[in-house]
Amino acid sequence: MSDLFTWQVIGTALLIFLVRVLSITMDTLRFMLTMRGKRAIAWVLGFFESVLFLLTVGAVLNDMSNFLYIIAYAAGFATGNVVGMYIERKLAMGYSHISVISKTLGDEIAAVLRESDFAVTEIPALGKDGPVLINELSVRRKDATAVEKLVLETDPNAFITIEDVTPLRAGYWGRHNVRR
């Protein structure tokens, strides 16, 4: 039992954990970049992720009787997922399509968004309780939070949905022209 908690074993377990966090963070980012068509960077991340995976699996398989290595490997995997999602969210690459439904303030929402240089399409519609106005717009993901804030400042009761999209043609995305 004393061999289980030597500085070498603890250091190796910590290294397994850190390398696994890095590997899974890269995996999460690679997956998100693949979904957005970023082939070159996805390839590079996939290459280095594979190398790190083999190193960590080799270290764990070298001494399967050491439960610290197994715990470090599993904890690194779980932590890497969370870290990867956090980084991807902060990078906010790509584009979002936003739909805003308002019972009474749809025109005002469209005006506020246009004043902030977002392109908005207004669609009159009929909801469960009567007429509504749907405002549709597509923006860079990094601008989605600003759109949400503007909408809720104008109509705190607005119904908002956001979806990731891939642009197929050039267009005006508010604040930026996009060429594809």
N, C-alpha and C positions, 0 to 999 in steps of 0.2 A: 504493500500500500504506500510506503514511503517513496517508492519509485514513481508513483502516479503524480505526485505534486512537486517534482523537481523544477528548478528554474528553466531547464531545457524543455521539459514537457509543457509547462505553462507558456513559455515563449513560442513554442511550435504551435500550440493551440491558438494563441493570439494571432500568429501569422496566418494560420489556416482561416481563421475568422475574417481577418482584414482582406486577404486575397479573395476570399469567397464573396465578401461584400462588393469589392471592386468588380469581380467577374459578373455577378448577377446585376449590378448596376449597369454595366456595359450591355448585358443581354437585354435588359428592359429598354434601354435607349436604342439599341439596335433594332428591336422589334418595332418600336414607335417610328423610327426612321425608315424602316422597310415599308411600313404602312403608308408613309408619305412619299415614297418613291425615291428616297435618297440612297441610291445603290452604292456609291463609292464609299461613303462614310460607314454604311451598314456593313460592307465587306471588311473594312479595316477593324471595326469593332468586333465583328464575328471572328476574325483571325486571332486577335489578342485574347478575346474571351475564351476561345478554345484552348489556347496555350495555358491560360490561368486555370481553367477547369482541369486539364490533365495534371498540372502541378498539384492542385489541392486534392484531387481524387487519389493521386499517387501517394501523397503524404498520409492520407487517412487509411488507405488500403495497406500501407506498409506496416501499420500497427492497429489492426481492427479491435484489439483487446483494450485499447485506450479510449474509454468513453469520453474523455475531454475532447479528443479530436473529432469524434462524431458529433458531440454537442456544438463545438465550434463551427463545424461544417454546416450543420442545420441552422444555427443562429445566423451565420454569415449569409446563407441563402435567403432567409426571411428578411433580414435587415437590408440586404441588397435590393430586394423588390421595393421596399418602402423608399429607400434612397433614390433608386432609379425613377420611381414615379414622381418624387419631389423635384428632382432635377429636370425631368421632362416637362413638368408643369411650369417651372420657372423659365425654361427656354421658350415655351409657348410657340413652337414652330407650327406652321400650317395656317389653316383658315377655318373659320366657323360660320355656320349659317344660323341666324337668330330669328326666331318668330316671336312677336310680341302681340298679345291679344289684350285689348282694352275695351271696356264697356262704354266709357264716356270720354276718355281723353286721348284717343288714338291720333287725332289731328295734331294735338299739342305734342305728343311724343314724337311724331314724324318731324315736326318743326324743330324741336330741340335737337334731334339727331342730325338733321340737315345743317343746323347752325354749327354743329361740331364737325361738319364735313363728312358725314356718313351718308352713303347712298341708300335710300329707303324706298320700298315699293309699298303703297297702301292698298289694301284689299278689303272692301266692305264685305261683311259676312253676317250670317245669322247664327247666334249661339243658342244655348239651352234657354236662356232668359230673354232673348231678343237680339237686336242688332249689336254688332261689335265691329271694331276695325282691327284688321290684322296688319301689322307692319313687319315686312320681311326685309332682312338685310344680311349681307355676307361681309365679314370683316376678317382681318388677320386675328389669329387667336389672342395675340397680346393686347388687342383692343377690345376683346369681349367683355372684360371686367368694366371698362369705362362705359361701354354701351349699357350694360346692366345697371350701373350706377345712375346714369342719365335717365333711364327709363323709370327706375324706382323713385327717383327724386320727383319726377313728373306725375307718376301714377303708382303709388305704393301697392295698389291692388292689381297691377298688370300681371298677366300670366306670361312667363318667358320660358322658351325652350331654346337650347343651344345644341347643335350637332357639328361634328367635324366634317368638313367637305374637302374635296380635291377639285380645284378649278381646272376647267378644260379649255377655256378661252380667255383672252385678255378682257379686262373690264375695269370698271371703277369700283374699288373696294373701300372707299372712304379713306381719306388721308393719304392714300397711296394708289397709284395706278399699277396694275399687275399685268405683266406680259407673260404669256405662257406659250 
